Amino acid sequence: MTKNISCSDAGKDCKWSASAPTEEELMEKVTQHVIEEHKEIELNSESISSIKSLIKDI
Ligand SMILES: [Zn+2]
């Protein structure tokens, strides 16, 4: 199973999406992307859990 996430699912005007075999690896990619492209998003336990709720199994 592959984990997938896309920024548009979070309501962002952004075409970025990523997939990874595990949630941990996917969250590393998400963190990197947020740091580079979405500096307005503060990564804390609350935002991380709402990001995780957007992860889909494909
Ligand atoms: Zn994005």
N, CA, C, O and the ligand as a Tripos MOL2 file, in Angstrom:
@<TRIPOS>MOLECULE
protein
  233   231    59     0     0
PROTEIN
NO_CHARGES

@<TRIPOS>ATOM
      1 N           0.8510   -1.1970    0.0000 N.3       1 MET1
      2 CA          0.0000    0.0000    0.0000 C.3       1 MET1
      3 C           0.8840    1.2440    0.0000 C.2       1 MET1
      4 O           1.9620    1.2640    0.5940 O.2       1 MET1
      5 N           0.4030    2.2660   -0.6750 N.am      2 THR2
      6 CA          1.1560    3.5130   -0.7630 C.3       2 THR2
      7 C           0.3620    4.6230   -0.1020 C.2       2 THR2
      8 O          -0.8490    4.7380   -0.2900 O.2       2 THR2
      9 N           1.0500    5.4240    0.6620 N.am      3 LYS3
     10 CA          0.4380    6.5950    1.2930 C.3       3 LYS3
     11 C           0.5950    7.7920    0.3690 C.2       3 LYS3
     12 O           1.6680    8.0230   -0.1890 O.2       3 LYS3
     13 N          -0.4710    8.5400    0.2160 N.am      4 ASN4
     14 CA         -0.4340    9.6800   -0.6990 C.3       4 ASN4
     15 C          -1.0530   10.8970   -0.0180 C.2       4 ASN4
     16 O          -1.9770   10.7880    0.7890 O.2       4 ASN4
     17 N          -0.5090   12.0580   -0.3760 N.am      5 ILE5
     18 CA         -1.1060   13.3010    0.1240 C.3       5 ILE5
     19 C          -0.9410   14.3680   -0.9540 C.2       5 ILE5
     20 O           0.0620   14.3920   -1.6680 O.2       5 ILE5
     21 N          -1.9280   15.2420   -1.0640 N.am      6 SER6
     22 CA         -1.7620   16.3650   -1.9830 C.3       6 SER6
     23 C          -2.2120   17.6440   -1.3020 C.2       6 SER6
     24 O          -3.1710   17.6680   -0.5310 O.2       6 SER6
     25 N          -1.4850   18.7000   -1.6140 N.am      7 CYS7
     26 CA         -1.7520   19.9990   -1.0010 C.3       7 CYS7
     27 C          -3.1610   20.4980   -1.2990 C.2       7 CYS7
     28 O          -3.7730   21.1660   -0.4670 O.2       7 CYS7
     29 N          -3.6780   20.1750   -2.4870 N.am      8 SER8
     30 CA         -5.0060   20.6800   -2.8280 C.3       8 SER8
     31 C          -6.0670   20.1310   -1.8780 C.2       8 SER8
     32 O          -7.0840   20.7840   -1.6460 O.2       8 SER8
     33 N          -5.8420   18.9370   -1.3250 N.am      9 ASP9
     34 CA         -6.7840   18.3780   -0.3510 C.3       9 ASP9
     35 C          -6.8360   19.2100    0.9270 C.2       9 ASP9
     36 O          -7.8280   19.1810    1.6560 O.2       9 ASP9
     37 N          -5.7740   19.9410    1.1880 N.am     10 ALA10
     38 CA         -5.7320   20.8080    2.3660 C.3      10 ALA10
     39 C          -6.2790   22.1970    2.0400 C.2      10 ALA10
     40 O          -6.2170   23.1090    2.8640 O.2      10 ALA10
     41 N          -6.8160   22.3460    0.8250 N.am     11 GLY11
     42 CA         -7.3800   23.6300    0.4330 C.3      11 GLY11
     43 C          -6.3420   24.6260   -0.0360 C.2      11 GLY11
     44 O          -6.6250   25.8170   -0.1720 O.2      11 GLY11
     45 N          -5.1280   24.1290   -0.2860 N.am     12 LYS12
     46 CA         -4.0670   25.0090   -0.7480 C.3      12 LYS12
     47 C          -4.1110   25.1140   -2.2700 C.2      12 LYS12
     48 O          -4.4380   24.1540   -2.9680 O.2      12 LYS12
     49 N          -3.7740   26.3020   -2.7670 N.am     13 ASP13
     50 CA         -3.6630   26.5110   -4.2050 C.3      13 ASP13
     51 C          -2.2710   26.0600   -4.6320 C.2      13 ASP13
     52 O          -1.4000   26.8740   -4.9380 O.2      13 ASP13
     53 N          -2.0880   24.7620   -4.6430 N.am     14 CYS14
     54 CA         -0.7600   24.1900   -4.8210 C.3      14 CYS14
     55 C          -0.9320   22.8230   -5.4470 C.2      14 CYS14
     56 O          -1.7830   22.0430   -5.0200 O.2      14 CYS14
     57 N          -0.1320   22.5260   -6.4540 N.am     15 LYS15
     58 CA         -0.2810   21.2610   -7.1760 C.3      15 LYS15
     59 C           0.6060   20.1550   -6.6300 C.2      15 LYS15
     60 O           0.6660   19.0620   -7.1930 O.2      15 LYS15
     61 N           1.2860   20.4400   -5.5470 N.am     16 TRP16
     62 CA          2.2120   19.4480   -4.9860 C.3      16 TRP16
     63 C           1.4850   18.2350   -4.4340 C.2      16 TRP16
     64 O           0.4510   18.3590   -3.7790 O.2      16 TRP16
     65 N           2.0290   17.0830   -4.7010 N.am     17 SER17
     66 CA          1.5540   15.8860   -4.0350 C.3      17 SER17
     67 C           2.7320   14.9510   -3.8630 C.2      17 SER17
     68 O           3.7500   15.0890   -4.5400 O.2      17 SER17
     69 N           2.5920   14.0110   -2.9640 N.am     18 ALA18
     70 CA          3.6930   13.0830   -2.7150 C.3      18 ALA18
     71 C           3.1290   11.7560   -2.2760 C.2      18 ALA18
     72 O           2.0150   11.6680   -1.7590 O.2      18 ALA18
     73 N           3.9270   10.7210   -2.4930 N.am     19 SER19
     74 CA          3.5430    9.4200   -1.9710 C.3      19 SER19
     75 C           4.7770    8.7280   -1.4250 C.2      19 SER19
     76 O           5.9050    9.0080   -1.8310 O.2      19 SER19
     77 N           4.5360    7.8290   -0.5050 N.am     20 ALA20
     78 CA          5.6250    7.1020    0.1440 C.3      20 ALA20
     79 C           5.0460    5.8180    0.7210 C.2      20 ALA20
     80 O           3.8410    5.7220    0.9500 O.2      20 ALA20
     81 N           5.9050    4.8330    0.9540 N.am     21 PRO21
     82 CA          5.3880    3.5630    1.4650 C.3      21 PRO21
     83 C           4.9080    3.6270    2.9130 C.2      21 PRO21
     84 O           4.0810    2.8150    3.3280 O.2      21 PRO21
     85 N           5.4150    4.5740    3.6760 N.am     22 THR22
     86 CA          4.9910    4.6640    5.0810 C.3      22 THR22
     87 C           4.6190    6.0950    5.4270 C.2      22 THR22
     88 O           5.0580    7.0500    4.7880 O.2      22 THR22
     89 N           3.7900    6.2110    6.4660 N.am     23 GLU23
     90 CA          3.3760    7.5350    6.9170 C.3      23 GLU23
     91 C           4.5870    8.3640    7.3710 C.2      23 GLU23
     92 O           4.6390    9.5750    7.1530 O.2      23 GLU23
     93 N           5.5560    7.6940    8.0030 N.am     24 GLU24
     94 CA          6.7340    8.4120    8.4860 C.3      24 GLU24
     95 C           7.4940    9.0510    7.3310 C.2      24 GLU24
     96 O           7.8860   10.2150    7.4050 O.2      24 GLU24
     97 N           7.7020    8.2800    6.2570 N.am     25 GLU25
     98 CA          8.4360    8.8150    5.1040 C.3      25 GLU25
     99 C           7.6500    9.9100    4.4090 C.2      25 GLU25
    100 O           8.2130   10.9000    3.9420 O.2      25 GLU25
    101 N           6.3290    9.7170    4.3480 N.am     26 LEU26
    102 CA          5.4990   10.7350    3.7140 C.3      26 LEU26
    103 C           5.5430   12.0380    4.5250 C.2      26 LEU26
    104 O           5.6190   13.1250    3.9520 O.2      26 LEU26
    105 N           5.4950   11.9250    5.8430 N.am     27 MET27
    106 CA          5.5200   13.1280    6.6710 C.3      27 MET27
    107 C           6.8560   13.8550    6.5550 C.2      27 MET27
    108 O           6.9080   15.0760    6.7000 O.2      27 MET27
    109 N           7.9460   13.1120    6.2910 N.am     28 GLU28
    110 CA          9.2290   13.7830    6.0490 C.3      28 GLU28
    111 C           9.1540   14.6460    4.7970 C.2      28 GLU28
    112 O           9.6500   15.7720    4.7810 O.2      28 GLU28
    113 N           8.5250   14.1100    3.7360 N.am     29 LYS29
    114 CA          8.3730   14.8830    2.4990 C.3      29 LYS29
    115 C           7.4630   16.0780    2.7130 C.2      29 LYS29
    116 O           7.7270   17.1730    2.2160 O.2      29 LYS29
    117 N           6.3740   15.8540    3.4670 N.am     30 VAL30
    118 CA          5.4370   16.9390    3.7460 C.3      30 VAL30
    119 C           6.1360   18.0560    4.5220 C.2      30 VAL30
    120 O           5.9890   19.2360    4.2040 O.2      30 VAL30
    121 N           6.8940   17.6650    5.5400 N.am     31 THR31
    122 CA          7.5920   18.6560    6.3560 C.3      31 THR31
    123 C           8.5330   19.4920    5.5050 C.2      31 THR31
    124 O           8.5870   20.7160    5.6230 O.2      31 THR31
    125 N           9.2760   18.8030    4.6410 N.am     32 GLN32
    126 CA         10.2010   19.4990    3.7460 C.3      32 GLN32
    127 C           9.4530   20.4940    2.8570 C.2      32 GLN32
    128 O           9.8830   21.6350    2.6890 O.2      32 GLN32
    129 N           8.3370   20.0500    2.2940 N.am     33 HIS33
    130 CA          7.5570   20.9020    1.3980 C.3      33 HIS33
    131 C           6.9770   22.1020    2.1430 C.2      33 HIS33
    132 O           7.0140   23.2260    1.6430 O.2      33 HIS33
    133 N           6.4510   21.8630    3.3200 N.am     34 VAL34
    134 CA          5.8610   22.9620    4.0980 C.3      34 VAL34
    135 C           6.9320   24.0010    4.4370 C.2      34 VAL34
    136 O           6.6890   25.2050    4.3550 O.2      34 VAL34
    137 N           8.1110   23.5260    4.8160 N.am     35 ILE35
    138 CA          9.1950   24.4450    5.1770 C.3      35 ILE35
    139 C           9.5980   25.2920    3.9670 C.2      35 ILE35
    140 O           9.8880   26.4810    4.1010 O.2      35 ILE35
    141 N           9.6120   24.6630    2.7740 N.am     36 GLU36
    142 CA         10.0580   25.3850    1.5850 C.3      36 GLU36
    143 C           8.9750   26.2690    0.9630 C.2      36 GLU36
    144 O           9.2600   27.3700    0.4930 O.2      36 GLU36
    145 N           7.7310   25.7810    0.9640 N.am     37 GLU37
    146 CA          6.6870   26.4420    0.1760 C.3      37 GLU37
    147 C           5.5700   27.0770    0.9880 C.2      37 GLU37
    148 O           4.8940   27.9850    0.5030 O.2      37 GLU37
    149 N           5.3690   26.6200    2.2000 N.am     38 HIS38
    150 CA          4.2320   27.1220    2.9790 C.3      38 HIS38
    151 C           4.7080   27.6130    4.3370 C.2      38 HIS38
    152 O           4.3660   27.0700    5.3870 O.2      38 HIS38
    153 N           5.5090   28.6620    4.2660 N.am     39 LYS39
    154 CA          6.1030   29.1760    5.4990 C.3      39 LYS39
    155 C           5.0520   29.6980    6.4670 C.2      39 LYS39
    156 O           5.3240   29.8770    7.6540 O.2      39 LYS39
    157 N           3.8140   29.9470    5.9390 N.am     40 GLU40
    158 CA          2.7590   30.4460    6.8210 C.3      40 GLU40
    159 C           2.2090   29.3460    7.7330 C.2      40 GLU40
    160 O           1.5510   29.6280    8.7350 O.2      40 GLU40
    161 N           2.4860   28.0940    7.3720 N.am     41 ILE41
    162 CA          1.9710   26.9950    8.1800 C.3      41 ILE41
    163 C           2.9660   26.6980    9.2980 C.2      41 ILE41
    164 O           4.1400   26.4170    9.0530 O.2      41 ILE41
    165 N           2.4720   26.7680   10.5140 N.am     42 GLU42
    166 CA          3.3060   26.4190   11.6540 C.3      42 GLU42
    167 C           3.1350   24.9350   11.9250 C.2      42 GLU42
    168 O           2.0200   24.4590   12.1410 O.2      42 GLU42
    169 N           4.2380   24.2100   11.9110 N.am     43 LEU43
    170 CA          4.1590   22.7730   12.1660 C.3      43 LEU43
    171 C           4.1710   22.5320   13.6650 C.2      43 LEU43
    172 O           5.1990   22.6720   14.3260 O.2      43 LEU43
    173 N           3.0200   22.1700   14.1830 N.am     44 ASN44
    174 CA          2.9320   21.7810   15.5900 C.3      44 ASN44
    175 C           2.0750   20.5190   15.6520 C.2      44 ASN44
    176 O           1.6190   20.0210   14.6220 O.2      44 ASN44
    177 N           1.8590   20.0090   16.8490 N.am     45 SER45
    178 CA          1.1540   18.7270   16.9420 C.3      45 SER45
    179 C          -0.2450   18.8220   16.3400 C.2      45 SER45
    180 O          -0.7520   17.8500   15.7810 O.2      45 SER45
    181 N          -0.8680   19.9960   16.4550 N.am     46 GLU46
    182 CA         -2.2180   20.1810   15.9230 C.3      46 GLU46
    183 C          -2.2250   20.1470   14.3900 C.2      46 GLU46
    184 O          -3.0150   19.4240   13.7830 O.2      46 GLU46
    185 N          -1.3290   20.9440   13.7660 N.am     47 SER47
    186 CA         -1.3190   20.9680   12.3030 C.3      47 SER47
    187 C          -0.8270   19.6380   11.7520 C.2      47 SER47
    188 O          -1.2880   19.2030   10.6960 O.2      47 SER47
    189 N           0.0900   18.9930   12.4370 N.am     48 ILE48
    190 CA          0.5840   17.7010   11.9630 C.3      48 ILE48
    191 C          -0.5300   16.6560   12.0100 C.2      48 ILE48
    192 O          -0.6350   15.8310   11.1020 O.2      48 ILE48
    193 N          -1.3620   16.6770   13.0510 N.am     49 SER49
    194 CA         -2.4370   15.6840   13.0700 C.3      49 SER49
    195 C          -3.4850   15.9840   12.0190 C.2      49 SER49
    196 O          -4.0950   15.0590   11.4810 O.2      49 SER49
    197 N          -3.7160   17.2720   11.7060 N.am     50 SER50
    198 CA         -4.6820   17.5350   10.6350 C.3      50 SER50
    199 C          -4.0920   17.1930    9.2720 C.2      50 SER50
    200 O          -4.8280   16.7840    8.3730 O.2      50 SER50
    201 N          -2.7820   17.3520    9.0970 N.am     51 ILE51
    202 CA         -2.1360   16.9070    7.8530 C.3      51 ILE51
    203 C          -2.2640   15.3890    7.7340 C.2      51 ILE51
    204 O          -2.5800   14.8670    6.6650 O.2      51 ILE51
    205 N          -2.0180   14.6930    8.8270 N.am     52 LYS52
    206 CA         -2.0910   13.2270    8.7860 C.3      52 LYS52
    207 C          -3.4920   12.7360    8.4340 C.2      52 LYS52
    208 O          -3.6470   11.6730    7.8330 O.2      52 LYS52
    209 N          -4.5190   13.5150    8.8100 N.am     53 SER53
    210 CA         -5.8800   13.0950    8.4880 C.3      53 SER53
    211 C          -6.1500   13.1680    6.9900 C.2      53 SER53
    212 O          -7.1330   12.6020    6.5120 O.2      53 SER53
    213 N          -5.2890   13.8580    6.2440 N.am     54 LEU54
    214 CA         -5.4600   13.9850    4.7950 C.3      54 LEU54
    215 C          -4.7500   12.8740    4.0080 C.2      54 LEU54
    216 O          -4.9040   12.7610    2.7920 O.2      54 LEU54
    217 N          -3.9850   12.0730    4.7160 N.am     55 ILE55
    218 CA         -3.2380   11.0120    4.0320 C.3      55 ILE55
    219 C          -4.2020    9.9200    3.5670 C.2      55 ILE55
    220 O          -5.0700    9.4610    4.3100 O.2      55 ILE55
    221 N          -4.0080    9.5210    2.2880 N.am     56 LYS56
    222 CA         -4.8650    8.4750    1.7150 C.3      56 LYS56
    223 C          -4.0100    7.2520    1.3960 C.2      56 LYS56
    224 O          -2.8250    7.3650    1.0840 O.2      56 LYS56
    225 N          -4.6300    6.0980    1.4790 N.am     57 ASP57
    226 CA         -3.9870    4.8670    1.0110 C.3      57 ASP57
    227 C          -4.3770    4.6490   -0.4360 C.2      57 ASP57
    228 O          -5.5610    4.5980   -0.7710 O.2      57 ASP57
    229 N          -3.3700    4.5210   -1.2940 N.am     58 ILE58
    230 CA         -3.6720    4.2840   -2.7040 C.3      58 ILE58
    231 C          -3.0110    2.9920   -3.1620 C.2      58 ILE58
    232 O          -3.1430    2.6100   -4.3250 O.2      58 ILE58
    233 ZN          1.9940   22.8380   -1.2650 Zn       59 ZN59
@<TRIPOS>BOND
     1     1     2 1
     2     2     3 1
     3     3     4 2
     4     3     5 am
     5     5     6 1
     6     6     7 1
     7     7     8 2
     8     7     9 am
     9     9    10 1
    10    10    11 1
    11    11    12 2
    12    11    13 am
    13    13    14 1
    14    14    15 1
    15    15    16 2
    16    15    17 am
    17    17    18 1
    18    18    19 1
    19    19    20 2
    20    19    21 am
    21    21    22 1
    22    22    23 1
    23    23    24 2
    24    23    25 am
    25    25    26 1
    26    26    27 1
    27    27    28 2
    28    27    29 am
    29    29    30 1
    30    30    31 1
    31    31    32 2
    32    31    33 am
    33    33    34 1
    34    34    35 1
    35    35    36 2
    36    35    37 am
    37    37    38 1
    38    38    39 1
    39    39    40 2
    40    39    41 am
    41    41    42 1
    42    42    43 1
    43    43    44 2
    44    43    45 am
    45    45    46 1
    46    46    47 1
    47    47    48 2
    48    47    49 am
    49    49    50 1
    50    50    51 1
    51    51    52 2
    52    51    53 am
    53    53    54 1
    54    54    55 1
    55    55    56 2
    56    55    57 am
    57    57    58 1
    58    58    59 1
    59    59    60 2
    60    59    61 am
    61    61    62 1
    62    62    63 1
    63    63    64 2
    64    63    65 am
    65    65    66 1
    66    66    67 1
    67    67    68 2
    68    67    69 am
    69    69    70 1
    70    70    71 1
    71    71    72 2
    72    71    73 am
    73    73    74 1
    74    74    75 1
    75    75    76 2
    76    75    77 am
    77    77    78 1
    78    78    79 1
    79    79    80 2
    80    79    81 am
    81    81    82 1
    82    82    83 1
    83    83    84 2
    84    83    85 am
    85    85    86 1
    86    86    87 1
    87    87    88 2
    88    87    89 am
    89    89    90 1
    90    90    91 1
    91    91    92 2
    92    91    93 am
    93    93    94 1
    94    94    95 1
    95    95    96 2
    96    95    97 am
    97    97    98 1
    98    98    99 1
    99    99   100 2
   100    99   101 am
   101   101   102 1
   102   102   103 1
   103   103   104 2
   104   103   105 am
   105   105   106 1
   106   106   107 1
   107   107   108 2
   108   107   109 am
   109   109   110 1
   110   110   111 1
   111   111   112 2
   112   111   113 am
   113   113   114 1
   114   114   115 1
   115   115   116 2
   116   115   117 am
   117   117   118 1
   118   118   119 1
   119   119   120 2
   120   119   121 am
   121   121   122 1
   122   122   123 1
   123   123   124 2
   124   123   125 am
   125   125   126 1
   126   126   127 1
   127   127   128 2
   128   127   129 am
   129   129   130 1
   130   130   131 1
   131   131   132 2
   132   131   133 am
   133   133   134 1
   134   134   135 1
   135   135   136 2
   136   135   137 am
   137   137   138 1
   138   138   139 1
   139   139   140 2
   140   139   141 am
   141   141   142 1
   142   142   143 1
   143   143   144 2
   144   143   145 am
   145   145   146 1
   146   146   147 1
   147   147   148 2
   148   147   149 am
   149   149   150 1
   150   150   151 1
   151   151   152 2
   152   151   153 am
   153   153   154 1
   154   154   155 1
   155   155   156 2
   156   155   157 am
   157   157   158 1
   158   158   159 1
   159   159   160 2
   160   159   161 am
   161   161   162 1
   162   162   163 1
   163   163   164 2
   164   163   165 am
   165   165   166 1
   166   166   167 1
   167   167   168 2
   168   167   169 am
   169   169   170 1
   170   170   171 1
   171   171   172 2
   172   171   173 am
   173   173   174 1
   174   174   175 1
   175   175   176 2
   176   175   177 am
   177   177   178 1
   178   178   179 1
   179   179   180 2
   180   179   181 am
   181   181   182 1
   182   182   183 1
   183   183   184 2
   184   183   185 am
   185   185   186 1
   186   186   187 1
   187   187   188 2
   188   187   189 am
   189   189   190 1
   190   190   191 1
   191   191   192 2
   192   191   193 am
   193   193   194 1
   194   194   195 1
   195   195   196 2
   196   195   197 am
   197   197   198 1
   198   198   199 1
   199   199   200 2
   200   199   201 am
   201   201   202 1
   202   202   203 1
   203   203   204 2
   204   203   205 am
   205   205   206 1
   206   206   207 1
   207   207   208 2
   208   207   209 am
   209   209   210 1
   210   210   211 1
   211   211   212 2
   212   211   213 am
   213   213   214 1
   214   214   215 1
   215   215   216 2
   216   215   217 am
   217   217   218 1
   218   218   219 1
   219   219   220 2
   220   219   221 am
   221   221   222 1
   222   222   223 1
   223   223   224 2
   224   223   225 am
   225   225   226 1
   226   226   227 1
   227   227   228 2
   228   227   229 am
   229   229   230 1
   230   230   231 1
   231   231   232 2
@<TRIPOS>SUBSTRUCTURE
     1 MET1         2 RESIDUE 1 A MET
     2 THR2         6 RESIDUE 1 A THR
     3 LYS3        10 RESIDUE 1 A LYS
     4 ASN4        14 RESIDUE 1 A ASN
     5 ILE5        18 RESIDUE 1 A ILE
     6 SER6        22 RESIDUE 1 A SER
     7 CYS7        26 RESIDUE 1 A CYS
     8 SER8        30 RESIDUE 1 A SER
     9 ASP9        34 RESIDUE 1 A ASP
    10 ALA10       38 RESIDUE 1 A ALA
    11 GLY11       42 RESIDUE 1 A GLY
    12 LYS12       46 RESIDUE 1 A LYS
    13 ASP13       50 RESIDUE 1 A ASP
    14 CYS14       54 RESIDUE 1 A CYS
    15 LYS15       58 RESIDUE 1 A LYS
    16 TRP16       62 RESIDUE 1 A TRP
    17 SER17       66 RESIDUE 1 A SER
    18 ALA18       70 RESIDUE 1 A ALA
    19 SER19       74 RESIDUE 1 A SER
    20 ALA20       78 RESIDUE 1 A ALA
    21 PRO21       82 RESIDUE 1 A PRO
    22 THR22       86 RESIDUE 1 A THR
    23 GLU23       90 RESIDUE 1 A GLU
    24 GLU24       94 RESIDUE 1 A GLU
    25 GLU25       98 RESIDUE 1 A GLU
    26 LEU26      102 RESIDUE 1 A LEU
    27 MET27      106 RESIDUE 1 A MET
    28 GLU28      110 RESIDUE 1 A GLU
    29 LYS29      114 RESIDUE 1 A LYS
    30 VAL30      118 RESIDUE 1 A VAL
    31 THR31      122 RESIDUE 1 A THR
    32 GLN32      126 RESIDUE 1 A GLN
    33 HIS33      130 RESIDUE 1 A HIS
    34 VAL34      134 RESIDUE 1 A VAL
    35 ILE35      138 RESIDUE 1 A ILE
    36 GLU36      142 RESIDUE 1 A GLU
    37 GLU37      146 RESIDUE 1 A GLU
    38 HIS38      150 RESIDUE 1 A HIS
    39 LYS39      154 RESIDUE 1 A LYS
    40 GLU40      158 RESIDUE 1 A GLU
    41 ILE41      162 RESIDUE 1 A ILE
    42 GLU42      166 RESIDUE 1 A GLU
    43 LEU43      170 RESIDUE 1 A LEU
    44 ASN44      174 RESIDUE 1 A ASN
    45 SER45      178 RESIDUE 1 A SER
    46 GLU46      182 RESIDUE 1 A GLU
    47 SER47      186 RESIDUE 1 A SER
    48 ILE48      190 RESIDUE 1 A ILE
    49 SER49      194 RESIDUE 1 A SER
    50 SER50      198 RESIDUE 1 A SER
    51 ILE51      202 RESIDUE 1 A ILE
    52 LYS52      206 RESIDUE 1 A LYS
    53 SER53      210 RESIDUE 1 A SER
    54 LEU54      214 RESIDUE 1 A LEU
    55 ILE55      218 RESIDUE 1 A ILE
    56 LYS56      222 RESIDUE 1 A LYS
    57 ASP57      226 RESIDUE 1 A ASP
    58 ILE58      230 RESIDUE 1 A ILE
    59 ZN59       233 GROUP 0 **** ****
